[in-house]
Amino acid sequence: MMLRSVFGKTLWERRRSIIWWMLGMAALAFLTVAFWPSLRDQAGLGDFLESFPPELLALFGIENAQELLTPAGFVSSRLYASIGPILLTVFGISVGTSVMAGEEDRGTMDILLAQPVSRRRLVLDGAAAMTVLVSIVAAALLAVLFATNPIFDLGFSGSAIVAANVGITLLALLHGALALAVGGITGNRGLTLGVATAVVVFGWFINALAEIVDELKPVQEISPFHWFLQGTPLARGWDWPANALMAAVTVAFVVVAVWAFERRDVAT
């Protein structure tokens, strides 16, 4: 079904899957915070955590085992430093890939280009739809944290919850925009998914390993995960420089996508 804009078409195509993504993110958030009270009441937990190798803790964004004994450290380790950002970036990449590379792979790009819409508008509509969809999924995480914060006595401020979720949303949009740019340059769905996924894996592992391998510290600075996870998101609150940097890189990738797609011959 063709709608009046690429923006509407993208949202319409995701109308069912977005519900499952929201439910999945909400379930992850609820199970994480619901587990906190039992973890908090475990006697001798601190000594047990200290026995964990620092390499293992680093993979969950934990520099000090004692951080896991705080609500902010425990929740951040799962929702913002490991499972949460991976899921949301995967979703962002899937949407960013489908806008151009996906259409070309399915052989439907000629139908889109036959409509009274410019290539620039096609890319910008796709980027706007990606922003809305990623924000909707992240909103499920936000809603659960606000609802469960008083129930499980987590002690998070409303500002910190919003700040952490804005950060994770920008992180996912950055990688989604990267997929958009690679799709605009190549039009190849497999290559787009491969490049974007490789960047996510590289950024996540480099950020984690640099906490225990000093030689990787300079490389860590280029990881978007490092920009987002400098400290504990739910304890740190707003990080305007990091947010601005992620937003700027996202916009740059969208500009590249527009520039490349307008100049590339599209096989229809």
N, C-alpha and C positions, 0 to 999 in steps of 0.2 A: 504494500500500500504506500503510495507516494503522498506525502503531506506537503504543506506549502513551503517548508524550509528544511534544510539539512538539520537544523537544531531540533525541530519537531520530530523529524524522522528518526533521529538518533535516540531521543527520549522514548518514542513510541516502541522502537525495537527492543528497548531495555525495560519495558514496563513490567514484565514478569520477573526477570532475573534480579532486578533491583530489590524486590521484596525479599528474596532469599539471601542476598548479600546483607541487607539490613538485619534480618533475623539472625544470621550467622554472627555478625559483629556484635549484636546485642547479647547473644548467648555467651560469646566469649567474654564480654565485659562482665556480665552478671556472674558467671561461674568463677571468674577471677576474684571479684570483690567478695563473693559469698564464702570463698575459701579463707579469706584473711582472718576472721575471728578464731578459727581452729588453729591456724598457724601461729597466731599471736600468743595463744595460750599454751603452746608446746614448751615444756620445761627442757632446758638444756639445748634449745634450738641454736642459740648463738654459737656454742662450741661445735655443734654439728656442721653449721655453715662454714665455720672457719677451716674445717677439714677439706672443703672443696678446693680443687686446683683453681688458681686465679684465671687460667686459660678458659675454664668452663664458665666461670662467672662472667668473664669479659664478653662471651657470646650473648649474654642476656643483658648487656649494658650495665653491669654491676662492677664498680671498681673496688668496693669494700663490702665484704660479706655482711657487715652490720647494717647496710642499707636495706637489706631484705627484711629486717626486723621493724621497719617503719612502713606505714600504709603507702606512702608516696613511692618508696623504693620498690616494694613488692608489686604494686599495681603497675608502675611504670615498666618494670622488668618484663612484663608480659604484654601489656597493651600498647606500649610506646617504644620499647627497645627490641622486641623480637617478633612475636606472632602478629600483633596488630598492624605495624607498618608494612610488614611483608604482604599481608592480605590486602591492605588498601592500595599499595603500590601495584600489586598484580591486577587489581580491578582497574586502576587508572590506566595501566599499560594496555589492557584488553580494549578499553574504550578508545584510547588514542590510536591503537593499531587499526581498529575497525573503520575509522573515519575515511582514510584514503587507501592504505595498503589492503585492508579488508575488502573494500569495494572493488578494487582492481583485481584482487584474487578471485572474487566471485564473478567477475565479468560484468558488474553492474555500474561501473563508473561512467560508461557511455550514456546510461540513462540519466544519471545525475547531471552530466555536463550538457545534456540536451535540454535541460530546464533553463528558464531565464534567471540563472544565478551565476555570478562570476566565480572563478576559482578562488579568489581571495575570500569571498563570502562563504564558500564551501568550507574552507579551512577554519575561518573564524567561528562559523556556526558550530562546527564540530568541537572546537576548543571550548566554546561556551557550554555546549551540552555536556562535555566531559567534566567541566567545573561543577555544574549542577549535580550530576550523578555522583561524583566523588563526595561532594558536600553532603548529599543525602545519606550516603552510607556512613560517613563520619558522624553525622547527626545522631545516628542510632547509638553510637558509642557515647556521645555527649549526653544523651537523654538518660541512659542507664546510670552513668556516673552521678548525675544530678539527683536521680531518684534514690539511688542506694547509698549515697554519701551519708545522710543522717541515719539511715536504717542500720548500717554496719559501723557507725561511729568512725568514719575514715578521717574526718577532720580536714578535708580539702576545702580551700576557698573556691567560691564560684569563679573568680577571676583566673585561678590556676587551672581549673577544669577547662574553661574556654580557651585559655592560652595553649594548653597541651593539644587540644583538638584542632585548633587553627594550625598549629605546627605540623601535625601529622597529615592534615589535609593538604597543606602546601607541599609537603614531601611527596605525597602521592601524585599531585598535579604536576610536579616537576618531572617525574618519570613518565607520566602520561604524555606530557608535552614533548619529551624526548622521542617517544614512540611516534608522535604526530610528525615530528621533524624528519625522522628516518623514513617514515612512510612517504612524506612529501618528496624526499630526495630519491628514493629507490622504487617505491610502489610495490615492493616485495614484502608480503606478509610474513613469511618465514624469517627473512633477514631482520625485519623490524622487531619481531618478537625476540629474536636471538640477541640483538644488540641491546635492547632495553633491559632484558632479563640479566644479561651479563653485567651491565652497569649496576643494577640493583645488588646482585650477588657480590660484586667487587666492592662496592661502597659499604655494604653491611659488614663484610668480613674485615676489610681494611680498618674500619672504625673500631671494631672489636679487638682485633689483634694488636693494633697500635697502642692499646692500653697496657700491653705487657711486652711489646717489642719496641724499644726506643727508636730503632732505625726506621720504623714505619711512621713515626710521628709527622714528618714533612708530607708524606703521601696522604695521611689522614685528613689534612686540611682541605683536600679537594673532594672529600666524601660528603654528599648531602646528608647522610645519616649523622655525621659528626656535627654538621651545622645545627641539626635538630636536637641531637642528644648530648649537648654540652651540659652535663649535669643531669639532674632528675627532673623531667618536664613538670610533673605535678608539684614539685617543691620549688622549682625555680620560677615558675610563672612566665610572664611575657619576656620574650627575647626578640626585641624589635630588629636588631641587626641581622640575626639569623633569618627571621621571617622575610625581611626586605631582600636578602640575598636569594632565598629560594624563590620568591616572587619574581625577582629580576631575571633569574635564569629561566624560569618558566616562560616568561614573556619573550625572552630571546629565542627559545626553542620554537615558539609559535611563529615568530617573525621569520625564522629560517624555513619553517614549513611552508609559509606563504610564498616566500621568495623562490624556493625550489620548485614548488608545485606550479607556479605561474610560468616557469621557464622550461619545464620538462615536457617532452613529448609523451603523451599518455596513450598506451596501447589499448584501443577499444575494440 
